[in-house]
């Protein structure tokens, strides 16, 4: 195989692995942030600062629907953002 094609294949594998890792990290960040807010362990401002996201970005992330899951504020009797 052409060396450039081998290099391209290797780079594509690295990108694919990184995407999987980022997806897992993003999912964990979202779930952790939602749990902190749902349980009242931290304020929106605290979670926003810890996550490195402004509050709007954080709320956008938390309001994204995941198939088979409700937004975090509709479960466990929690109320939505004010």
C-alpha positions in Angstrom: 0.0 0.0 0.0 1.1 3.5 -0.7 2.8 5.1 2.4 0.6 8.2 2.2 -2.5 6.0 2.2 -1.1 4.1 5.2 -0.5 7.4 7.0 -4.0 8.6 6.1 -5.5 5.3 7.4 -3.5 5.7 10.7 -4.7 9.3 11.1 -8.3 8.3 10.5 -8.0 5.7 13.2 -6.6 8.3 15.6 -9.5 10.6 14.8 -12.0 7.9 15.3 -10.6 6.9 18.6 -10.5 10.5 19.7 -14.2 11.0 18.7 -15.2 8.0 20.8 -13.3 9.3 23.8 -14.8 12.8 23.4 -18.3 11.4 23.1 -17.8 9.5 26.3 -16.4 12.5 28.1 -19.2 14.8 26.8 -21.8 12.3 28.0 -20.1 12.0 31.4 -19.9 15.8 31.7 -23.6 16.2 30.9 -24.6 13.5 33.3 -22.5 14.8 36.1 -23.7 18.4 35.6 -27.3 17.3 35.5 -26.8 15.2 38.7 -25.2 18.1 40.6 -28.1 20.5 39.6 -30.8 17.9 40.2 -29.6 17.1 43.7 -29.0 20.7 44.6 -25.3 20.1 45.2 -24.2 23.1 43.1 -25.7 26.1 41.5 -26.0 26.7 37.8 -23.2 29.3 38.1 -20.9 26.8 39.9 -21.5 24.0 37.4 -21.0 26.4 34.6 -17.7 27.6 36.0 -16.4 24.1 36.7 -17.4 22.9 33.3 -15.8 25.8 31.5 -19.1 26.7 29.7 -21.1 29.8 30.0 -24.5 29.3 31.5 -26.3 29.4 28.1 -24.0 26.7 26.7 -24.5 24.6 29.8 -28.3 24.9 29.5 -28.2 24.0 25.8 -26.1 21.0 26.6 -28.5 19.9 29.4 -31.6 20.4 27.3 -30.5 18.2 24.4 -32.7 15.2 24.1 -31.0 11.8 24.3 -33.1 9.0 22.8 -34.8 7.1 25.6 -34.0 9.7 28.3 -36.0 12.7 29.6 -34.3 16.1 30.2 -32.8 15.9 33.7 -35.3 18.4 35.2 -38.3 16.3 34.4 -37.1 13.4 36.5 -37.0 12.9 40.3 -39.5 15.7 40.9 -36.9 18.3 40.1 -38.1 21.6 38.7 -36.8 23.2 35.5 -34.4 26.2 35.3 -35.9 29.5 36.3 
